[in-house]
Amino acid sequence: MLYYFGTVLLIFLFVMNEKEQYIALISEIIKKQSVILGPEIAILKARSVMGLMVDNDGKVTGVGDNPKATLQNLVDQYVELSGLIVKNALGSIFAKYPELNINK
């Protein structure tokens, strides 16, 4: 974010914490799966994952105490439906979050 105060420029760098990164990543996955599977099925499958909270629009509102396990369980749910198509579709999303060291 950039803030101007008179002639002084203050730059604030916003860095997402790990849990926020998982929420963003999982939200992207659900959004992508909504296109592939349809929103009703994508959200229904996401809601079946223990610890994962998703609103009616597919927005993630909680990832539980172990977001990495929540992510893995979500991917497993989608892979169970669509197999390798899901894994291939998610590769580009995982690449956006290298700090999370996700095993694909």
N, C-alpha and C positions, 0 to 999 in steps of 0.2 A: 504494500500500500504506500502511496505517496501522500504526504501532507505538506502543504505550504503554509508557513507562518512568517509573514513579512518577506524578508529576503533570505530567510533560513529554510533550507530544504531538509526535512527529516524523512528518512527512509526507514520504514518498518518492514522487516522481512517476516512473512508469515510462513511458518513451517508446521505442517500437520503432524500431530503426534501419531504414534503407531496405531492406536485404536481408530482414530479418524481416517487413517489410510485404509484400514480394513473396511470401514463403513463405506468409503468412496469406492473401493475396489468391488465389494460385494454389490453395491448399488449398480455399478456398471455391468456386472455380470447379469443381474436380474433384468436390467434394461435390454441387454443384448438377447437374452433368452426369451424375453417378451416378444421380440420381433420374430424369433425362430419358432417358438412354441405357441405363441399367443399369450397375452397378458394374464388371463385367468389361470392357465396351467403353470406358467412361470412363477406367479405369486403363490399359488397353492403349494407347489413343490418347495419354494423357499420357506413358507410358513411351517412346513413339516420338519424343518431342521431345528433341533433343540437349541435354544438360546438366541435364535435369530428372530428379530421382530421386524415385520414389514407392514407398512400401511397399505391401504386399498389402491394406491397409485404405484406401488412397487418401491417406495422409498424406504430405505433401511433406517429403523429407529433404535435398534439395539443389536449387538453382536454377542452378548453373553460375556462370561468371564474369560473364555479362551477363544479369541477371535480367529486364530489360526485354525483351530479344530472346527470352528463354525464354518469357515471358508471351505475347508476340505470336505465337510459333510454336505455343503451346498453343491459343490462341484460333483460329488459322488451321486447326489440326487439327479442332477441334470444328465450326467454320463449314463446313468441307469436308463434314462429315457432315450437318449440319442447317440450314445456311444462316442466314437472318435470324432464325430462331427463337432460335438461340444468342445472337446479338448482342443481341436484345431481353431475353433472360433474364439476361444479364450486366450490363446497364446499372445495375441497383440495387446490384450488388456493387461495380462500379467507383466508384460514388458514395461508398462508404465510405472510399476511399483517395485523397482529393483531392490530397494532398501528392506523389503519384507522377506527376501530370500525364499521365495515360494518354489517348492519342488513341483514341477509340472508333470 
